[in-house]
C-alpha cells in the first residue's frame, strides 16, 4: 500500500501477560490491525484483542481487524453433543473488544460471517492461486479440479468454473476422529489428467495426502495441491514432500517457518489483494467487484 507501519509497542511481562501501547496518536483515525490468529493461536488472539482495546481507548474513529487467517474457524458447529462453538465465542470476543469491522481471508465456512454482529468483508485467496496456475500453461482439456472432501465441493466448483470450467472430482472420505481421515473412494474421472486439489487449509496434510495417493491409484498424471492457509502441523511437511505432489501452492496468510520449506512448495503473496481491499474499505468502495 506504500504506507509506513503504525508504531506500536508490544511486550510480555515476566508472567506472560501481554502489554500493548500505541506509539503515535490514532485519535479520529481509520485503524487497520493486521493479525492472523495462527499458531500460537491463543497468544495471537489475545494480542489482537488487547490491540483493539488500546485503539478504542485512544479514540480511533474506526477499527478494522484484518485477520488473514481466522483461528478457531473449524469449531463452527456442533457435530456431537457437549461441544463448544468456539468460532462464535471468538467472534464475540473481537466484537466486545471494540472492533467495528472484520476483514478475513478464506473463512473455513461461509456461515462464520454470521457469527459477527459487525460487518465482515470476506476476501478469497483463489484469484492469487488462479493467476499463478494460468502461468503454468496446463492445457484445459487435461485439467480436473478435485475436492479432497465432500464439505469442500462448493469451493472446488467455484475454482473449477474459473479454470475454464474444468471438470470436478470428489474424494469421499469418512472421519474417525479429529485430524484422522479415512479415504474411501473417488467420484469422477482423473485418468491421465492433471489433478488440482483445492482446500482452504492444510493442517496435518492427512486428508490431502491420502486423497493424492488415491488420485495416483486412479491414474492421475500429476497432482497439484492448492490452499490458502498453510497451518502445517507435524507431520505435514513429510507428507507433502513425499513425492505425491508435483507442486504445493499456498499463500502467505500466515507466516511459513524456514524449516517448513521444501522443494515442491510455492508461496504466493496476498499482500496486493489485502492492500487493495483495505483501500476499498477505507474509501467506501465495493470489495466484491475485485473478484468478478
N, C-alpha and C positions, 0 to 999 in steps of 0.2 A: 504493500500500500504506500510505500515511500514515507512512512511516519516513524518518528522515534518511539521506542517503547516507553510507556509511562514509568516513572521512578517509584519503586516500592521496596520496602524493607521487610523481608520475611525471615524469621529465625525461629529456632527451637529453644525453649528453656531446658534446663537440665533434666526435668521430669518428662520431656517430650511434648509439652504444651506448645502450641503454635502462636507466635506473636506476629502481628501484621501492622505496619504503619505506612501510609502513603507518604511519599517524599515530595509531593507537589500538590497544589490546590486542584480539586476536581469540582469545586462549587459551580453548579449550573451546567456541568458538562455531560455529554453523552458518553458514558464509560462502557467499554467492551472488555470483559475479563476473559482471557483465553486460557482455559484449563481443562485438558482431558482428565476425566476421573478414572484413569487407567491404574494398573498396579504401581505402587501400593495404593489401592483404591480408597481406603479409609483416610489415609494421610491427605491424598489429593482432594478428596471431597471436603474434608474439614477445612483445608486451606482455602478452597473456593468459597465456602460458607462464611469464613471469617473475612475474606477479601470483600465479599458482597456487603457484609455488615459495616466494614470500615468505610466503603464508598457511600453507603446510605447515611452514615453518621457524619460524613464530610460533605453532605448536601449535594451529591451528584443528582443531576436532573433525571437521567435515565441510566439504568444499569442493565446491560445485556450480558448474560452468562453464555459465552461461546464455548460449547462443550463438544469438541470434535469426536471424542469417544465417551459415551454415557455409560459409566459403570452401573452395575445392578440392573441393567436393562433386561437381562434374561429372566429376572424374577418378576414377570409382568402379569402373571395369572396364577390361579391355584390349580395345580394338576392333581393334587391329592390333599387329603384332609390335614388341617393344622399347619398349613404353610403360610408364610408371610408373603405379601406382595410388596417386596422391597422397592420396586421401581416407583410405586405410588408414594411410598414413605419418603424417598429421596426427592421426588418432585415437590412434596410438601415442604421439606426442609429448605430447598433452594428458594421456594416462593416466600416462605416465612422469613428467611434471612434478608429479603428485600429486593430480589431480582425483579425487574419489570418485564423481561423478555428472555426467551431462550433461543439460542441458535445451535442446533445439534446436527450432527452428520450421521446419516445412515443408522437411525434407531433400529433396535432389534425387531421391533414390530410397530406398525403404524399407530396402533391404539395407544401407545405410550404417550403420544401427544396430548391425549385426552386426560392424562393424569395431572397435567399442569393447569392451574386456573389463571395462567397468564399466556400471552401469545407465544407460539412456538414456530420458528422458521426452520423447516426441515430440509436440509440440503443433501444431495446424493453424491457419492464418490464415483458413481458409474461413468459420467462423462469423461473423467480423467483416464479411467481404465479403457474406455471405448476408443478414445483418441489414440492411446498407445497401441491397442490391438489393430487399429486401422493402419498403423505404420508398419505392421508385421507382414502385410500383403499375403494373408492366408485367403485362398480362393473361397468365396462364399458357398460354393457347391460342396466344399469339403468340411464345412463347419457344422458342429452341433453343440448347442448350449445345454449344459447338464446342471440340474438342481441336485445337490447332494442329499437333500431330504424333501419330504412332501411339503413341509412348512415353508420352504423357500421357493415354491413354484411360481408365485406371483412375481417375485424379484427376478427369477431366471427368465420368465416370459417377457418381462419388460426389457430385459437385457438383450434377449434374442431378437425382439422386434427391431431394436436399434442396430443390431448386427445384420442388416439387410434381410430381416425376417427369417433368421436361421431356424432350423427345426429344433425341437426341445426333447430332452430325455430326462427321466427322473429316477434317482436311486431310492428305492423303497427300503427303509431300514426300520428296525424295531429297537427301542431303547430298553436297556435293562437296569439303568441307574444313571446318575449324573456322570458326564464325561465318559460313559461307556456305551459305545454304539455297536449294534449288530447289523451288518448289511444283509439284506435278504435277496432282492432281485432288481433287475433293471427294466424300466418301462421305456420303450423307444429303441431306435436303431443307431448304433455308433460304429458299425463295422467299416473299417478303412477310413474313418473320419478323424478330423482334429477336434477333440472334445475340449470345450472350455467350461470348467466347473466354476460356478458363481455362488458366493456366500457373503453374508455381511461381516462375519468374523471367522478367524481361525484361532482356536484356543489351544487345545492339545493336539489338534490335527487328526484325531482318531477318525472322525466322520469322513473327512475329505480324502484321507489316505486309503481307507477301506473302499471308498467309492471309486478312487482312481484304480486300485487293484482290480476291482470288478470291471471297470471300463476296458482295461487291458485284456482281461479274460474274454470280454465280449468283442475283441478285435479292433479297439480304437488304435489309430496310428500314433497319435501324440495326445498328451493330456496337459492342459494348462490349468492352473488354479488361480482364480482372481478373488480377492476380498478387500474390503475397505479397512477393516480393523485387524491388525496383526497382534493378537494378545500373546501368542507364542509361549504358552506354559509348557514346561517339560512334559513329555519327550517330543514336542512338536518339531524341533529342528531335525532330529534323527529321522523322523517320519517323512518330512518334506524333502530332505536332501538324499533320500534313499534311492533315487533314480526313477521313481514313479512319474515324476513331473518333468516336462520339458522346460517349464518356467513357472515360478510362483510370483504372481504380480500383486503387490499390496500398495497401500498408500500410507502416508506418514501421519495419520490422525492420532497416533500415539508414537512416542519415540521408540526406535528399534535399536536395542543394545548392540554394541560392536560384536559381542560374542555370538549374536544371533544371525549374523550374516553368513550366507552360504552361496556357492557359485550360481545356483539357479534363481536366486532371489533378485527381483527388480522392485525398487521402492520409488513410487511416483509421488509427487508433491501435490497436496491440496491447498497450498498457500494462495494461489491465484483465485481459486474457487471461493475460499473463505473470505479473502480480501474483497473480491467483487461483491459478495453477499453483504459484508459489513458496510461497504459504501452504500449499497442499495437500501439497507435498513436505516442507515443514518439519514439518507436523503428522501426517505419515504417513497421509494420506488418499488416496483414489483420484483419479487425474488423468484417466483415460479417461472418467469419468462426466460431465466438463464437456461432452464432445462428443456425448453420447447424447440 
